[in-house]
């Protein structure tokens, strides 16, 4: 067996570490600084877009896309610093991208859905929506998913693909909403007194928009009650406050007018044979 020249191997190792070790450390340093700068640039762009364009949805979407693009460019630059040929690396990324794209068709669909949401703007950050069996306030719109926040502070993540292609209800896209409540009174009650009491309740609240087609009318002759539809329009921001308040005030107003709120009941007659 030939003798191994330990000194030569040591010198080769030192030379290799000197040549490539410095490149590796430099590449690592560039990667860390680059990630830090990308974070700063993304936040700055998001802040500028939010203040100048005054569109939180567009700002979040563009800053998210910019963040991903800059990170891809950074990875390519760092790879070239450690000796990987850029052209080969780009070719590898292209092949890998094709394979990943075929494997992640759903994610690409979510990306396309995010672009469609950005272009057509059916929803914006801050809107209250219902979609895919969930409802909540839109807190964030990314390029792949949209985040909703419910009343009890739960976060719901919805993929953008189904969100852009499925049924979507936007409760806050209009500045006005109709509050609809059904009040039931007994058949023996004075219907005119009930209608006058509810009309007075409607006219006494400044939140009710009088220029709209507000309605107070009998809508159903039910089994145990005469149901009166109370439909008034208010500003969207006032909807929930008025919705909860008017139910209590409506009950008190009807009771003050001498009306009763009936409950379902059934008379049972027992006939005994002679």
C-alpha positions, 0 to 999 in steps of 0.5 A: 500500500502506498504511503499517504502523504498526510502533509499534502492532504492537509495542504489540499484541505486547507486550500479547499477550505480557503477557496470554498469556505470563504465563498460559502461564508460570504454567500451565507452572509449575503443570504442573511443580509438579503433576507433582512433587506427583503423584509425591510423593502417589503414593509416599506413598499406595503406602507407606501402603497397603503398610504399613496394608493389607499388600497390595503388589499392591493398593497398586501397583494403586491408586497407579498408578490414582491417578497416572493420574487426578491427571495427567488432572485436572492437564492439564484444569486447566492447559488452563483456565489457558491459556484453553481452555474446560474444558467444550469441553476435556472434550468434546474429551477425551470424543470423543478418548477414544471414538476412542482406545478404539475404536482401542485395544480391546486396551489396554482389555481389558488394563485390564479384565483388571487389574481382574479380577486385582485383584478375584479375586486369582489372583496377588500380587506375589512369587508365582512363576507360569507363563502364556502360555509364560513363568514367573517371579516377579511383580515388579509389577502395573500396570493394563495389564501385569504384570511377571515376573522370571526366574531369570536376572533377565530382565523379562517384560511380560505384558498383563493381558487374556490373563493374566486370561483364559488358563491360569495356574499359581501355584506359590506360592499354596499353602504346600506343594509336592510334590517328585517325582523318579524314581530308576532301579535295575537289575533285578538290584538289591535293591528293598527295599534301594533303598526302605529307602535312600530312606525313610531319606533322606526321614526324615533331612531336617526339611524333609519334612512327615511329615503329608502323603502322602509316597510311595516306590513303584515307578512303572514297569518301564522298558526298562533300569531299575525306576523308583521314584517319590520324592514328598515334600511340603515347604514352598514356600520350601524346594522348590528347595533340597530339589529339587536336594539330594535328587537328589545325596543320592538317588544316593549313598544308592542306591549305598551300598545296593548299587544301580546307576543303569542307563543305556539299553543294547541287546544286538546279536547278529550271526548269520552264516549257515552 
